[in-house]
Amino acid sequence: MTQLVERSVLPEHATAAAPVRHDSDQPLTPQGSWIRPGKTLLVASTGGHLEQLYRLQQRFRPLLDDVEWATFDTGQSRHLLADEVVHYVPFVKPKDARGTFLDGLEAARLLGHRRFARVISTGAAVAVPFLGLARSRGLAAHYIESAARSEGLSLSGQMVSRMPGVRLYGQYPGWASGRWQFRGSVFDGFEPGPTAPAPSLDKVVVTVGSQRDFGFRRALESVLRLLPAVSTSSAEVLWQTGATDVSGLGIDAVETLPAADLEQAIAEADLVISHSGVGTSLTTLEHGKCPVLLPRRRDHGEHTDDHQRLIAQELGRRGLAVWADPDRLRPGDLVRAAGMTAFRASPPPFLLQPD
């Protein structure tokens, strides 16, 4: 059953530590006439999809000042959306027919009273029932493909693209065409800062996310082998290991960590080493640091596909991360990332298509 949560306290997440570099002042455009008036439902799976929608909605033009959210009930969503109206819906994983059906029931309940004028989603699988129901009821629908998809569509994107009338957006200009429009990327909010001498590595965060069905032992073994060569002898290392089997590694691991605690640890860290997820990457950049990214690989049973490599390549191209396959990670990669910095930039507005 969906829960409705209302909070009035601003989340800690809203106070980022990274300095802001203003390249230009973007006027705050009031809601214009090219989209229909009314309340907006923002829909996203937790993890990187929610992180992206949270940041992109601040750039939407016209401004959407009357919004509610639909997502999964996790520590991340409760932290990130602490001051928002949130409808918690059943968890659905990729290719999950039962979960999609249950979210379809929630979509029908939420959209059945015509309280909303539109639905906007960044995926993943939760987007399909919500956008499909929205269009069947004559509501406007917008789908923004994940920044993880630099070379084409996700499965959810393929399914949504077959729905008539859905407004479609890609975060890379190279493949956006026709119905798929380019309005910028969530990564446009950051740019590389000056490189500084690498600090003493006294505090290190190692996180491989919280995927329920996929471990990432290769990453932990590689970092465990290399970290003593570059960190101080008394270094504090936070190992957030998710579903990974850590038996025999001899580390003090935590499966999951409250989102606020993980963010605080990242803010205090001298180095962040992470699986190549959008969410952790954005959080690290928010705090002025550039992560070491280790992409999961499908052929090792670490994810359903190789989209994490695309994320790593894009952030590496932008000078916002150092990345390597875990089997090819070197001590110099860790030192280099520790000396890199990031700034929050003023990205261009994300112009919604007429609906």
Backbone hydrogen bonds in HBPLUS format (Angstrom, degrees):
<---DONOR---> <-ACCEPTOR-->    atom                        ^
c    i                          cat <-CA-CA->   ^        H-A-AA   ^      H-
h    n   atom  resd res      DA  || num        DHA   H-A  angle D-A-AA Bond
n    s   type  num  typ     dist DA aas  dist angle  dist       angle   num
A0088-TYR N   A0003-GLN O   3.17 MM  85  5.24 149.3  2.27 132.7 141.8     1
A0005-VAL N   A0086-VAL O   3.21 MM  81  5.34 147.7  2.32 136.4 145.9     2
A0086-VAL N   A0005-VAL O   3.24 MM  81  5.34 150.4  2.33 136.9 145.7     3
A0014-ALA N   A0011-PRO O   3.05 MM   3  5.67 156.5  2.11 114.3 120.5     4
A0015-THR N   A0012-GLU O   3.00 MM   3  5.82 172.7  2.01 128.4 130.8     5
A0018-ALA N   A0286-GLU O   2.68 MM 268  5.30 145.0  1.80 157.1 149.4     6
A0344-ARG N   A0019-PRO O   2.94 MM 325  6.08 169.2  1.95 159.5 160.4     7
A0021-ARG N   A0344-ARG O   2.59 MM 323  5.88 166.5  1.61 165.7 169.6     8
A0117-ALA N   A0039-LYS O   2.75 MM  78  5.50 166.5  1.77 152.7 156.3     9
A0040-THR N   A0066-ASP O   2.99 MM  26  6.40 159.6  2.03 153.8 160.5    10
A0068-GLU N   A0040-THR O   2.94 MM  28  6.40 148.2  2.04 160.0 169.1    11
A0041-LEU N   A0118-ARG O   3.03 MM  77  6.37 165.3  2.05 149.6 153.7    12
A0120-ILE N   A0041-LEU O   2.99 MM  79  6.39 158.4  2.04 154.3 159.6    13
A0042-LEU N   A0068-GLU O   2.81 MM  26  6.15 170.2  1.82 158.7 159.7    14
A0070-ALA N   A0042-LEU O   2.85 MM  28  6.20 146.4  1.96 158.2 159.0    15
A0043-VAL N   A0120-ILE O   2.87 MM  77  6.15 164.9  1.89 157.4 162.2    16
A0044-ALA N   A0070-ALA O   3.22 MM  26  6.73 155.9  2.28 165.0 171.7    17
A0045-SER N   A0123-GLY O   2.94 MM  78  6.19 155.9  2.00 122.8 127.5    18
A0051-GLU N   A0047-GLY O   3.15 MM   4  6.43 164.2  2.18 153.0 158.0    19
A0052-GLN N   A0048-GLY O   2.93 MM   4  6.08 156.7  1.99 148.8 154.1    20
A0053-LEU N   A0049-HIS O   3.13 MM   4  6.37 166.9  2.14 148.2 151.3    21
A0054-TYR N   A0050-LEU O   2.91 MM   4  6.00 161.5  1.95 154.7 160.0    22
A0055-ARG N   A0051-GLU O   3.22 MM   4  6.40 154.0  2.29 143.0 148.5    23
A0056-LEU N   A0052-GLN O   2.82 MM   4  5.96 168.7  1.83 159.7 163.6    24
A0057-GLN N   A0053-LEU O   2.98 MM   4  5.83 159.0  2.03 145.5 149.7    25
A0058-GLN N   A0055-ARG O   3.28 MM   3  5.65 143.8  2.42 104.8 114.0    26
A0059-ARG N   A0056-LEU O   2.80 MM   3  5.22 150.1  1.89 112.1 122.0    27
A0060-PHE N   A0057-GLN O   3.40 MM   3  5.06 153.4  2.48  91.2  98.7    28
A0350-PHE N   A0059-ARG O   2.85 MM 291  5.27 166.3  1.87 125.4 130.0    29
A0061-ARG N   A0350-PHE O   2.97 MM 289  5.94 143.0  2.11 144.3 140.4    30
A0352-LEU N   A0061-ARG O   2.99 MM 291  6.10 161.4  2.02 153.4 159.5    31
A0069-TRP N   A0085-VAL O   2.93 MM  16  6.24 154.2  2.00 153.6 162.0    32
A0087-HIS N   A0069-TRP O   2.74 MM  18  5.97 155.9  1.80 145.3 153.3    33
A0071-THR N   A0087-HIS O   3.20 MM  16  6.62 148.8  2.30 150.0 158.6    34
A0089-VAL N   A0071-THR O   2.88 MM  18  5.78 159.0  1.92 145.7 152.8    35
A0078-ARG N   A0074-THR O   3.05 MM   4  6.27 165.0  2.08 154.1 158.3    36
A0079-HIS N   A0075-GLY O   3.01 MM   4  6.06 146.9  2.12 141.9 150.6    37
A0080-LEU N   A0076-GLN O   2.80 MM   4  5.93 176.3  1.80 160.9 162.1    38
A0081-LEU N   A0077-SER O   2.96 MM   4  5.64 159.3  2.00 141.1 147.2    39
A0084-GLU N   A0081-LEU O   3.06 MM   3  5.19 166.8  2.08 119.0 118.7    40
A0100-THR N   A0096-ASP O   2.96 MM   4  6.10 156.8  2.01 149.7 156.7    41
A0101-PHE N   A0097-ALA O   2.95 MM   4  6.17 154.0  2.02 146.5 153.4    42
A0102-LEU N   A0098-ARG O   2.97 MM   4  6.29 161.5  2.00 154.3 158.7    43
A0103-ASP N   A0099-GLY O   2.94 MM   4  6.17 157.1  1.99 148.0 154.4    44
A0104-GLY N   A0100-THR O   2.86 MM   4  6.05 137.0  2.05 138.7 151.2    45
A0105-LEU N   A0101-PHE O   3.08 MM   4  6.50 144.3  2.21 145.5 154.2    46
A0106-GLU N   A0102-LEU O   3.16 MM   4  6.55 154.5  2.23 143.7 150.2    47
A0107-ALA N   A0103-ASP O   2.79 MM   4  5.99 153.9  1.85 145.5 153.3    48
A0108-ALA N   A0104-GLY O   2.92 MM   4  6.13 155.9  1.98 144.8 150.8    49
A0109-ARG N   A0105-LEU O   3.05 MM   4  6.33 152.0  2.13 143.2 150.7    50
A0110-LEU N   A0106-GLU O   2.90 MM   4  6.12 166.8  1.91 154.9 158.1    51
A0111-LEU N   A0107-ALA O   2.88 MM   4  5.84 161.5  1.91 151.2 156.5    52
A0112-GLY N   A0108-ALA O   2.97 MM   4  5.42 115.5  2.40 130.5 141.8    53
A0140-ALA N   A0117-ALA O   3.09 MM  23  6.30 161.5  2.13 154.6 148.7    54
A0119-VAL N   A0140-ALA O   2.96 MM  21  6.36 142.6  2.10 138.0 147.5    55
A0142-HIS N   A0119-VAL O   2.88 MM  23  6.29 153.6  1.95 157.7 164.8    56
A0121-SER N   A0142-HIS O   2.98 MM  21  6.42 152.2  2.06 150.1 158.1    57
A0144-ILE N   A0121-SER O   2.83 MM  23  6.21 165.6  1.85 161.2 166.1    58
A0127-ALA N   A0124-ALA O   2.97 MM   3  5.77 160.0  2.01 124.1 129.8    59
A0128-VAL N   A0125-ALA O   3.15 MM   3  5.78 142.1  2.30 115.9 123.4    60
A0131-LEU N   A0127-ALA O   2.85 MM   4  5.83 169.9  1.86 159.9 163.1    61
A0132-GLY N   A0128-VAL O   2.97 MM   4  5.90 157.6  2.02 146.9 154.1    62
A0133-LEU N   A0129-PRO O   2.96 MM   4  5.97 164.1  1.99 143.5 147.9    63
A0134-ALA N   A0130-PHE O   2.95 MM   4  6.06 153.8  2.02 141.3 149.4    64
A0135-ARG N   A0131-LEU O   3.04 MM   4  6.25 163.8  2.06 150.0 152.6    65
A0136-SER N   A0132-GLY O   3.07 MM   4  6.28 155.9  2.13 145.4 152.6    66
A0137-ARG N   A0133-LEU O   3.09 MM   4  6.25 132.7  2.33 142.7 153.7    67
A0137-ARG N   A0134-ALA O   3.22 MM   3  5.31 137.3  2.41  96.9 108.4    68
A0139-LEU N   A0134-ALA O   2.80 MM   5  4.94 153.7  1.87 158.5 149.9    69
A0138-GLY N   A0135-ARG O   3.07 MM   3  5.00 165.3  2.09 106.3 109.1    70
A0167-ARG N   A0141-ALA O   2.83 MM  26  6.16 169.3  1.84 156.4 153.1    71
A0143-TYR N   A0167-ARG O   2.80 MM  24  6.20 161.2  1.84 170.2 176.3    72
A0169-TYR N   A0143-TYR O   2.97 MM  26  6.28 138.5  2.15 161.8 166.6    73
A0145-GLU N   A0169-TYR O   2.91 MM  24  6.14 171.7  1.92 163.3 160.6    74
A0149-ARG N   A0146-SER O   3.05 MM   3  5.66 169.1  2.06 117.8 121.3    75
A0158-GLN N   A0154-SER O   2.91 MM   4  6.21 151.2  2.00 148.3 155.7    76
A0159-MET N   A0155-LEU O   3.07 MM   4  6.34 156.2  2.12 148.0 153.8    77
A0160-VAL N   A0156-SER O   2.88 MM   4  6.10 167.0  1.89 156.1 159.7    78
A0161-SER N   A0157-GLY O   2.94 MM   4  5.95 151.2  2.03 142.7 150.4    79
A0162-ARG N   A0159-MET O   3.20 MM   3  5.58 154.0  2.27 106.5 114.1    80
A0163-MET N   A0160-VAL O   2.93 MM   3  5.37 164.8  1.96 117.4 122.0    81
A0181-GLN N   A0168-LEU O   2.99 MM  13  6.22 172.4  2.00 132.4 133.2    82
A0170-GLY N   A0181-GLN O   2.96 MM  11  6.01 149.9  2.06 133.9 142.5    83
A0180-TRP N   A0177-SER O   2.97 MM   3  5.00 140.5  2.13 136.2 126.9    84
A0188-ASP N   A0185-SER O   3.02 MM   3  5.36 159.5  2.06 108.4 115.1    85
A0189-GLY N   A0186-VAL O   3.44 MM   3  6.17 169.9  2.46 114.6 117.2    86
A0190-PHE N   A0187-PHE O   3.18 MM   3  5.92 158.3  2.23 123.9 124.3    87
A0345-ALA N   A0189-GLY O   2.80 MM 156  4.98 153.5  1.87 114.6 123.0    88
A0191-GLU N   A0343-PHE O   2.95 MM 152  5.38 150.0  2.04 146.2 153.4    89
A0343-PHE N   A0191-GLU O   2.83 MM 152  5.38 167.4  1.84 166.1 170.4    90
A0193-GLY N   A0341-THR O   2.84 MM 148  4.83 176.0  1.84 121.6 120.2    91
A0196-ALA N   A0339-GLY O   2.74 MM 143  4.86 164.7  1.76 153.7 153.4    92
A0202-ASP N   A0200-SER O   2.99 MM   2  5.80 122.8  2.33 110.8  94.5    93
A0232-THR N   A0201-LEU O   3.21 MM  31  5.86 167.8  2.22 132.3 134.4    94
A0236-GLU N   A0202-ASP O   2.72 MM  34  6.05 161.1  1.75 160.8 155.4    95
A0270-ASP N   A0203-LYS O   2.75 MM  67  5.38 164.2  1.78 142.9 147.8    96
A0204-VAL N   A0236-GLU O   2.91 MM  32  6.30 163.1  1.94 162.9 166.6    97
A0238-LEU N   A0204-VAL O   2.90 MM  34  6.35 162.3  1.93 162.0 165.6    98
A0205-VAL N   A0271-LEU O   3.00 MM  66  6.42 162.7  2.03 159.0 164.5    99
A0273-ILE N   A0205-VAL O   2.81 MM  68  6.13 169.5  1.82 168.1 171.8   100
A0206-VAL N   A0238-LEU O   2.80 MM  32  5.90 167.4  1.82 171.4 172.8   101
A0240-GLN N   A0206-VAL O   2.83 MM  34  6.17 171.7  1.84 167.3 169.7   102
A0207-THR N   A0273-ILE O   2.95 MM  66  6.45 158.0  2.00 158.3 164.7   103
A0275-HIS N   A0207-THR O   3.01 MM  68  6.65 138.5  2.18 147.5 156.4   104
A0208-VAL N   A0240-GLN O   3.04 MM  32  6.41 152.4  2.12 157.7 165.7   105
A0221-GLU N   A0217-ARG O   2.91 MM   4  6.12 168.1  1.93 165.7 168.2   106
A0222-SER N   A0218-ARG O   3.07 MM   4  6.21 157.5  2.12 146.0 151.9   107
A0223-VAL N   A0219-ALA O   2.99 MM   4  6.21 170.3  2.00 158.0 160.1   108
A0224-LEU N   A0220-LEU O   2.89 MM   4  5.92 161.9  1.93 149.6 155.5   109
A0225-ARG N   A0221-GLU O   3.11 MM   4  6.19 143.5  2.25 137.8 146.4   110
A0226-LEU N   A0222-SER O   3.14 MM   4  6.38 148.6  2.24 146.3 154.2   111
A0227-LEU N   A0223-VAL O   2.83 MM   4  5.62 165.6  1.85 160.9 162.7   112
A0229-ALA N   A0226-LEU O   3.05 MM   3  5.76 146.8  2.16 121.6 130.3   113
A0230-VAL N   A0227-LEU O   3.05 MM   3  5.59 155.6  2.11 118.6 125.3   114
A0231-SER N   A0227-LEU O   3.00 MM   4  5.94 147.8  2.11 166.4 176.6   115
A0235-ALA N   A0232-THR O   3.17 MM   3  5.15 160.3  2.21 114.7 112.9   116
A0254-VAL N   A0239-TRP O   2.91 MM  15  6.23 159.3  1.96 166.9 173.9   117
A0241-THR N   A0254-VAL O   2.88 MM  13  6.08 152.8  1.96 145.4 154.1   118
A0244-THR N   A0241-THR O   3.06 MM   3  5.63 161.9  2.09 143.0 144.2   119
A0242-GLY N   A0255-GLU O   2.87 MM  13  4.36 134.7  2.08 129.0 128.2   120
A0249-LEU N   A0246-VAL O   3.12 MM   3  5.59 165.1  2.14 135.5 136.3   121
A0261-ASP N   A0258-PRO O   2.91 MM   3  5.27 119.6  2.28 106.8 122.3   122
A0262-LEU N   A0258-PRO O   2.96 MM   4  6.30 160.2  2.00 160.9 167.4   123
A0263-GLU N   A0259-ALA O   2.93 MM   4  6.11 160.9  1.97 149.0 154.6   124
A0264-GLN N   A0260-ALA O   2.99 MM   4  6.14 154.0  2.06 140.5 147.6   125
A0265-ALA N   A0261-ASP O   2.95 MM   4  6.19 156.1  2.01 146.8 153.2   126
A0266-ILE N   A0262-LEU O   2.94 MM   4  6.21 155.7  2.00 149.8 156.2   127
A0267-ALA N   A0263-GLU O   2.90 MM   4  6.15 156.0  1.95 148.3 155.1   128
A0268-GLU N   A0264-GLN O   3.11 MM   4  6.35 142.3  2.26 143.3 152.4   129
A0269-ALA N   A0265-ALA O   3.03 MM   4  6.01 120.5  2.40 139.2 154.1   130
A0269-ALA N   A0266-ILE O   3.25 MM   3  5.08 145.3  2.38  96.3 106.2   131
A0292-VAL N   A0272-VAL O   2.93 MM  20  6.31 160.8  1.97 156.7 163.1   132
A0274-SER N   A0292-VAL O   2.85 MM  18  6.17 169.2  1.87 176.0 178.6   133
A0294-LEU N   A0274-SER O   2.84 MM  20  6.13 152.2  1.92 154.3 162.1   134
A0277-GLY N   A0275-HIS O   2.82 MM   2  5.70 137.1  2.01 106.4  94.0   135
A0281-SER N   A0277-GLY O   3.19 MM   4  6.21 156.9  2.25 145.1 152.1   136
A0282-LEU N   A0278-VAL O   2.92 MM   4  6.10 162.6  1.95 156.0 159.6   137
A0283-THR N   A0279-GLY O   3.04 MM   4  6.30 162.2  2.07 151.6 156.7   138
A0284-THR N   A0280-THR O   2.94 MM   4  6.07 161.3  1.97 149.9 154.7   139
A0285-LEU N   A0281-SER O   2.99 MM   4  6.22 162.9  2.02 151.2 155.8   140
A0286-GLU N   A0282-LEU O   2.87 MM   4  6.06 151.6  1.95 147.4 155.6   141
A0287-HIS N   A0284-THR O   3.11 MM   3  5.40 138.9  2.28 102.3 113.3   142
A0289-LYS N   A0284-THR O   3.25 MM   5  5.58 159.8  2.29 147.6 143.0   143
A0288-GLY N   A0285-LEU O   2.91 MM   3  5.10 154.2  1.97 119.9 117.7   144
A0342-ALA N   A0288-GLY O   3.18 MM  54  4.58 146.1  2.30 104.2 106.2   145
A0322-VAL N   A0291-PRO O   3.09 MM  31  6.48 162.4  2.12 156.0 161.5   146
A0293-LEU N   A0322-VAL O   2.76 MM  29  6.18 158.9  1.81 154.6 161.9   147
A0324-ALA N   A0293-LEU O   3.18 MM  31  6.68 150.8  2.27 166.8 174.4   148
A0300-HIS N   A0297-ARG O   3.27 MM   3  5.51 153.1  2.35 102.4 110.3   149
A0302-GLU N   A0297-ARG O   3.05 MM   5  5.36 160.3  2.09 155.7 151.9   150
A0301-GLY N   A0298-ARG O   2.83 MM   3  5.06 163.0  1.86 116.0 119.4   151
A0309-ARG N   A0306-ASP O   3.20 MM   3  5.78 143.1  2.34 112.8 121.1   152
A0310-LEU N   A0307-HIS O   3.02 MM   3  5.18 123.0  2.36  99.2 113.5   153
A0311-ILE N   A0307-HIS O   3.18 MM   4  6.62 152.1  2.26 150.3 157.6   154
A0312-ALA N   A0308-GLN O   3.06 MM   4  6.29 166.8  2.07 149.0 152.0   155
A0313-GLN N   A0309-ARG O   2.91 MM   4  6.11 160.6  1.95 148.7 154.1   156
A0314-GLU N   A0310-LEU O   3.03 MM   4  6.18 159.6  2.07 146.5 151.6   157
A0315-LEU N   A0311-ILE O   3.01 MM   4  6.28 170.0  2.02 160.1 161.9   158
A0316-GLY N   A0312-ALA O   2.86 MM   4  5.93 152.6  1.94 147.3 155.9   159
A0317-ARG N   A0313-GLN O   2.84 MM   4  6.00 153.1  1.92 144.2 151.6   160
A0318-ARG N   A0314-GLU O   3.07 MM   4  6.33 143.8  2.20 142.2 151.7   161
A0320-LEU N   A0315-LEU O   2.86 MM   5  5.13 160.1  1.90 167.4 161.3   162
A0319-GLY N   A0316-GLY O   3.06 MM   3  5.09 157.7  2.11 103.8 110.6   163
A0328-ARG N   A0325-ASP O   2.76 MM   3  5.28 156.2  1.81 122.4 130.6   164
A0329-LEU N   A0326-PRO O   3.45 MM   3  5.22 169.6  2.46 100.0 102.8   165
A0333-ASP N   A0330-ARG O   2.96 MM   3  5.45 140.3  2.12 113.1 123.7   166
A0334-LEU N   A0331-PRO O   3.08 MM   3  5.37 123.3  2.41 103.8 117.0   167
A0335-VAL N   A0331-PRO O   3.16 MM   4  6.54 160.4  2.20 153.4 158.8   168
A0336-ARG N   A0332-GLY O   2.92 MM   4  6.00 162.3  1.95 146.5 151.6   169
A0337-ALA N   A0333-ASP O   3.12 MM   4  6.26 165.4  2.14 145.4 149.0   170
A0338-ALA N   A0334-LEU O   3.12 MM   4  6.28 153.8  2.19 144.9 152.0   171
A0339-GLY N   A0336-ARG O   3.15 MM   3  5.42 139.5  2.32 102.7 113.5   172
A0340-MET N   A0337-ALA O   3.11 MM   3  5.19 160.7  2.15 107.0 113.1   173
